[in-house]
Amino acid sequence: MNWPKSVTIKEVGPRDGLQNEKLILSTSDKIAWIDRLSYTGLTYLEITSFVHPKWIPQLADAVEVAQNINRNPSVTYAALVPNMKGLESALSCSVDEVSVFISASETHNKQNINKTISETFPILQEVIAAAINEGKTVRGYISTVFGCPYEGDVDYNQAFRICEKLFTMGISEISLGDTIGVASPRQVEDFLNQALKLYQPQSFAMHFHDTRGMALANIVKALDYGISTFDSSLGGLGGCPYAPGASGNVATDDLVHMFEKMNIHTGVNEGALVDSALFVQKKINKPLPSHRMAMYSHSKG
């Protein structure tokens, strides 16, 4: 197999992982968790989202978190930004990278941000241009690429049209989301066969949820196509508040273990990662769903 020799893992736990948790973590616990993650060897952390608190109460303390973490100069600290007001807050906290988001399906986009896809583009254009003007890189998320909880199958061409718009606006990378965990390796193969006729593998990251236990298999299939950047959440924490039934992201600890067993370099210290997972597991007061954490709990039981 012509797999990449190394991969980049983008940790989204502090944002995507926490946003669906009902138990609100204290600001100090979030900061302490991010500080631990900063010294695991991970080079990218998505630390929060500057959305209105009424939409995501868990992340109401975005400014306090971003201003008080202990930053490792080897780590990129990113945050999700929905609009210009959110961008102003993100810039005031000196985030390294700004992420914007849109769905591939109309219904999910309306549920998520109360706008159609066409209504969303001008907002993204304004945010992206302003962020780039401030010297920030901008990453784009496209949700529900492989299926929508409201519409079912999503036309790949719709995702490609959105990709074209975002790249034209100046996006540096697009994260393709399997928001409800419905993708299969065959579906990933079909999608990437078409996508990579239009774009280079380096243009994309893959963002798989593990609702049906398919995320690792889908990632291996993406490796076949030269994809080398993957989003994950420590312990498998997370889910989308606007995608009923969506369970957590693929677990960072399981992903690192798999890559290292495949002799694909991650740069991540597995021991430090487990310590960080144990910390947040205690704070959310329930077991994390990853295989690695289940094995750890069993061995300690």
TIKOLTOR-737218 format. One record per residue: residue in three letters; x negated, y, z of N, C-alpha, C, CB in turn. Coordinates in steps of 0.2 Angstrom, whole numbers, plus 5000, padded with zeros to 4 digits. Each point is the difference from the previous one (the first is absolute). Glycine has a CB too. Layout:
# residues N
ALAXYZXYZXYZXYZ
...
This chain:
# residues 301
MET499649945000500450065000499650065000500949945006
ASN499350114990499650065000500350055005499749984988
TRP500350015018500250045006499550055001500749915005
PRO499650154998499550055002499649985006500850084997
LYS498649945003499549985006500250035006499149994992
SER501250075008500250045006500750034999498850025003
VAL501649995002500650035000500150065005500549894996
THR499950165002500250055005500749985003499350094994
ILE500749915013500649995003500250075003499749885003
LYS500950144996500350065002500549995006499850064989
GLU500049965017500449985006500650055000499049955006
VAL501650034994500650045001500449995006500050004987
GLY499749965018500449995006500250065004499449895000
PRO500250165001500250055004500650044997498850015004
ARG501349984989500650044997500549954998499250094996
ASP500749874999500549954997500149955006499650024988
GLY499949965016500149955005500550025005498949954997
LEU501050115006500350035005500750024999498950035005
GLN501250004989500650044998500749965001499350064992
ASN500749885008500649965001500149975007499949974988
GLU499650045016500049985007500550045005498849964998
LYS501650015005500550045004499750025007500949934995
LEU498650045007499650025006499550064998500249885006
ILE499950184997499650054998499450005004501050074997
LEU498449924999499450005004499850075002499649904993
SER500050115012499850075003499550024995500249975012
THR499750104987499550034996499349975002500850104999
SER499149905007499349985003499949934998500150075009
ASP500449884991499949934997499950004993500749965009
LYS499650084987499950004993499350034998501250024998
ILE498650035006499350034999499549945002500450125002
ALA499749855003499549955003500049944995500250035012
TRP500449954985500049954995499650024994501149965004
ILE499050104993499750024994499250015001501050064997
ASP498849965009499350005002499749935000500250105007
ARG500249854995499749935000499949984993500649985011
LEU499950034985500049984993499450044996501349985000
SER498650085002499450044997499449965000500650115003
TYR499349855002499349965001500149934999499750095008
THR500749894987500149934999499649984993501150005006
GLY498750054991499749994993500550024994499349915005
LEU501350104997500550034995499850074998500949935005
THR499150084989499850074997500650054998499049944996
TYR501650035005500650044999500649995004499650004988
LEU500650055016500650005004500550054999499249965009
GLU501450014990500650054999500350015007500249964988
ILE499750105014500150005008500750035002498850025000
THR501650014995500650025002500450034994499650035011
SER501049994990500450044994500350065003500249894995
PHE499750165001500250075002500750014997498950045000
VAL501649915002500750014999500450035005499949904993
HIS500750125006500450035005500149955006500650084992
PRO499349945014500149955006500749965000499250075006
LYS501349964991500749975000500049944996500550115002
TRP499049894992500049944996499649945003500250084990
ILE499249945012499649955003499850025007499649974989
PRO500850025016499850025007499449985003501250005002
GLN498649944996499349975002499450054998500549884999
LEU499650154996499450044997500150085002499849914991
ALA500650105013500250075002499450045002501149975003
ASP498449995000499450035003499450014995500449965011
ALA499750044982499549994995499550055001500949964992
VAL499250115009499550055001499649985006500850094995
GLU499549895011499649995006499549944999500950045007
VAL499449914989499549944999499550024995501049935001
ALA499150104994499550024995499550055003500849984991
GLN499450065013499550055003499649975005500850094998
ASN499449865005499649975006499649944999500950065007
ILE499249904988499649944999499350024999500949954994
ASN498750005008499250005000499849984993499949985013
ARG499950064982499949984994499349974998500850094997
ASN499249865000499449974998499950024993500249905007
PRO499250134991499950034994500049954994499350095006
SER500649854996500049954995500849984998498949965004
VAL501650074999500749984999500350054996500049935010
THR500550064986500450044997500750005004499549994988
TYR500750075014500650005004500550044996499450015011
ALA501249954987500550024996500750005003499349954991
ALA501150095006500750015003500550004994499550065011
LEU501149924991500550004995500450075000500249885001
VAL499950154994500350075000500650004995498850055002
PRO501849975000500650004996500150074996500549925008
ASN499250134994500250074997499550055003501249975000
MET498950094997499550055002499950025007500350054989
LYS500349955015499950015007499649955003501150055000
GLY499049884998499649955003499250014998501049924999
LEU498950104995499450014998499650065004500349964988
GLU500150095013499750055005499749975006500850094995
SER499749875008499849975007499449964999501150005003
ALA498949964991499449954999499450044999500749924995
LEU499350135001499450044999499750045006500450024989
SER500150005016499850035006499649955004501050085000
CYS499149854999499749955004499449974997501149985005
SER498750054989499449984996500049934998499450095006
VAL501249884992500049934997499550004994501249985005
ASP498549964994499649994995500449994993499149955008
GLU501450024992500449984994500750005002499149934996
VAL501350104999500750005000500349954996499950135002
SER500749845001500349954996500750024999499449915005
VAL500950084989500750024998500349944998499750124996
PHE501049885004500449944999500650014996499549965010
ILE500749994986500649994996500149934999499750114994
SER501049885004500249934999500149994992500549995012
ALA499449944987500149984993500749994998498949955000
SER501650055005500749995000500350065002499949885001
GLU500650144995500450065002500350005007500250024988
THR500249925013500350005006499650005007500849934994
HIS498650035005499650015006499750075001499749884998
ASN500150154996499850075001500550055003499349984990
LYS501350015008500550045003500149985008500650014989
GLN499449935012500049985007499450035004500749894997
ASN498850105000499350025004499950085000499549894996
ILE500750144999499850085001500650044997498849974998
ASN501850005001500650034998500050044994500250015012
LYS499449974983499950034994499949954994499550105006
THR500749914988499949964994499350004999501150024995
ILE498749935001499350004998499850074996500049874999
SER500450154996499850064996500050065005500649954990
GLU499850055015500050065005499450005004501250005000
THR498549945001499449995004499450034997500549905005
PHE499450094988499450024997499850075001500349924992
PRO500150135008499850075001499750015007500950044992
ILE499449935013499750005007499349975000501250005005
LEU498749944992499449975000499550044996500549895001
GLN499750144994499550044996499850065004500649974990
GLU499850065014499850065004499549985005501150054998
VAL499149895006499549985005499449984997501049965007
ILE499050004988499349974997499650064998500649904996
ALA499750155000499650064998499750045006500750004990
ALA499750015015499750035006499549975004501150055001
ALA499049884999499549965004499350004996500949935005
ILE499250064988499450004996499650075001500549914992
ASN499950145008499750075000499650015007501050044993
GLU499249925012499750005006499449955001501150045005
GLY498849934989499449955000500249935003499350105001
LYS501349894999500249935003500149954994500550065010
THR499449884991500249954995500749985002498849964998
VAL501650024997500749985001500149934997500450134999
ARG499949835006500249944998500849994999499049965006
GLY501250004989500749994999500349935002499950094991
TYR500649915013500449945001500649994996499650005012
ILE500449944984500749994997500349945003499650044989
SER501049975014500349955004500449964995500050075011
THR500249874992500549954996499849994993500950045007
VAL498549954992499849984993500249934998499050085002
PHE501049885003500249934998500749985002498849975002
GLY501550075001500749995001500350055005499849884998
CYS500950135002500350055004500549975004499850094992
PRO500349935015500549975004500750014998499250015009
TYR500950054987500650024997500249984993499950095008
GLU499649914988500149994993499749934997499950124999
GLY499749845005499849944998499350014996501249955000
ASP498850024994499450014996499950074997500249884997
VAL499250145003499850074997499749994994499950055012
ASP500349994983499650004993499350035001501150024994
TYR498449945004499350025001499950064996499749885001
ASN500650134993499950064997500250075004500249934989
GLN500350065015500150065005499450015004501249975000
ALA498549985003499450015004499450034995500349915008
PHE499650074986499550034996500250074998499849894995
ARG500850135004500150074999499950045006500949974992
ILE499250015014499850035006499250015000501149965006
CYS498649984993499350015000499750054996500049885002
GLU500250124992499850054995500150075002500349924991
LYS500350105012500150065003499550025006501349994997
LEU498649965007499650015006499350014998500749945007
PHE499050024988499350014998499950074996499949874999
THR500650154998500050064996500050065005500649954991
MET499750045015500050055005499350015004501349985001
GLY498349964998499450015003499949955006500050114997
ILE500449845004500049945005499349974998501349995001
SER498349995004499449965000500149925000499450105005
GLU501249884998500149935001500749995001498849985004
ILE501549974993500749985002500049935003500450074990
SER500049935016500149945004500749974997499350055010
LEU500749894988500649974997500349965006499550004988
GLY501150025014500349975005500549944999499850115006
ASP500149844997500549945001500450015006499349924993
THR501150135007500350035007500449955004500050114994
ILE500349845002500449955004499849934999501050084998
GLY498449925000499649935000500349954995499750035012
VAL500549994982500449954996499549984994501150055003
ALA498349984997499649984994499749935001499750124998
SER500249854996499749935000499350014996501149945001
PRO498550014999499450014996500150004992499449945009
ARG501150034989500250004993500250074998500349885000
GLN500150155005500350074999499450055000501149975005
VAL498450024999499450055000499649994994500049995013
GLU500049954985499649984993500450044995499649895004
ASP501050104995500450044995499950075000500849915000
PHE499350125006499950075001499350034998500949995009
LEU498649974993499350034999499849994993499749975012
ASN500649974985499849994993500350074996500149875001
GLN500450155001500350064996499650075002501149944999
ALA498850065008499850075003499350014998500749985009
LEU498949964990499350014998499850014993499849945010
LYS500850064986499950024993500050085000500649894996
LEU499750145009500050075000499550045005501249984998
TYR498649985007499650035005499449955002501050085004
GLN498549954999499449965003500249975007499250074993
PRO500649875008500149975007499850055006499849894995
GLN499750155004499850055005500550055001498949984997
SER501650034999500550055001500649985005499850034988
PHE500249905014500549985004499749975007500749984989
ALA499850025016499949965006500749965000499250095006
MET500849864998500649965000500250005008499649924990
HIS501050085011500350015006500649955001499750135000
PHE500149815003500549955000500249995007499449944991
HIS501350055010500349985006500149925000500650125001
ASP499449865005500049925001500649975002498850015003
THR501850024995500649985002500249934999500450114997
ARG499349864997500149934998499449965000500950044993
GLY498649995010499349965001499650004994500649935009
MET499550114986499750004994499450054999501149964995
ALA498850085010499650064999499249974998500850075008
LEU499049894996499349984998499949964994499849995012
ALA500749974986500049974993500050064995500649895004
ASN499850164997500150054995499350044999501250015003
ILE498550005003499350035000499549974996500350055011
VAL499749884990499549964996500150014993500049915009
LYS500750094989500150014993499850064997501049935002
ALA499150135002499850064998499250005000501050055006
LEU498649924998499349994999499849984993499949975012
ASP500549984985499949974994500050064994500549895004
TYR499850164998500150064995499550055002501249974998
GLY498350025006499550055002500350065005499549984989
ILE501150015014500250045005499549995006501250014996
SER498650055007499549995006500250045006499149974992
THR501550075008500250045005500749975002499350104996
PHE500849895011500649975003500250045006499749894995
ASP500950135006500350025006500249955005500450104993
SER499549915013500249955005500150035007499449914993
SER500950065011500250025007499749955005501050074995
LEU498749955010499749965005500549965003499150085002
GLY500849854998500549965004500649994996499650045010
GLY500549994984500649994996500650055003499749884997
LEU500150175006500550045003500350044994499350015011
GLY501450014990500350044996500649984995498950055000
GLY501350004997500649994995500350064998500349895006
CYS500150114989500350074998500750015003499349994989
PRO500850075014500650025003500650004995499450065009
TYR500449954985500550014995500149944995499850125001
ALA499949825001500049944996500249945005499150044992
PRO501649955008500349955005499649934999501150075000
GLY498749905005499749945000499350004999501149964996
ALA498650095003499350004998499649995007500150084990
SER499549875009499549995006499450034999500549895003
GLY499050105001499350035000499649994994500149995012
ASN499450064987499549994995499649945001500050134999
VAL499649854996499649955001499550025005500149964988
ALA499749995017499650025006499350014998500849935007
THR498950124995499350024999499549945002500350125001
ASP499949855005499549955003500049944996500250055011
ASP500449934986500149944996499650014993501149975006
LEU499050104992499750014993499250005001501050074997
VAL498849965008499250005001499849935001500050115005
HIS500349854998499849935001500049964994500550005011
MET500050014985500149974993499450024996501249995001
PHE498750084998499550024996499349985002500750104998
GLU499149905008499449985003499949924998500050095009
LYS500549874992499949934998499949994993500849975010
MET499450084986499950004993499450034997501250004999
ASN498450025006499350034999500150074996499549895000
ILE501150145002500150074997499950055006500949954991
HIS498750095008499850055006500550055001498849984997
THR501350035010500550055002499750055004500949925000
GLY498550075003499750045005500350015006499750064990
VAL500849905012500450005006499749955005501050054994
ASN499049975012499849965006500649975002499050075003
GLU501149864997500649975002500150005007499949924990
GLY499650085014500150005007500250075002499149925002
ALA500750134996500250075001500850014998498850044999
LEU501349924995500750014998500549965005499550014988
VAL500349935014500449975005500150045006499649894995
ASP499950145008500050045006500550064999498849975003
SER501250064991500550054998500749985000499150064994
ALA501049885003500649974999500349985007499749954989
LEU499950025016500249995006500250065004499349915000
PHE500450154999500250065003500750024998498750045000
VAL501449964993500650034998500649955002499450074991
GLN500449875009500549955002500350015007499449914992
LYS500150105012500250025007500550065000498949945004
LYS500950114992500450065001500750004997498950054999
ILE501249914996500649994997500449945004499650044989
ASN500149935015500349955005500449944996500150105008
LYS499649884987500249944996499549974996501250055000
PRO498849894998499549974997499950024992500249905007
LEU499250124991500050014993500049944996499350105003
PRO501049914991500249944996499549964996501150055000
SER498249985000499549974996499849935002499650124998
HIS500249844997499749945002499450005005500449964988
ARG499250095011499450005004500250025007499450044990
MET501150005011500250025007500449945003500050124997
ALA500449844999500349945002499549955003501050024992
MET498549975004499549955002499650035006499949964988
TYR500050105013499750035006500449995006499450084993
SER501249935006500550005006500149925002500650104996
HIS499449864999500049935002499449975003500749984990
SER498750045008499449985003499950035007499549994989
LYS500950065012499950035007500649985005499550104995
GLY501049865001500549985004499949945005500750044991
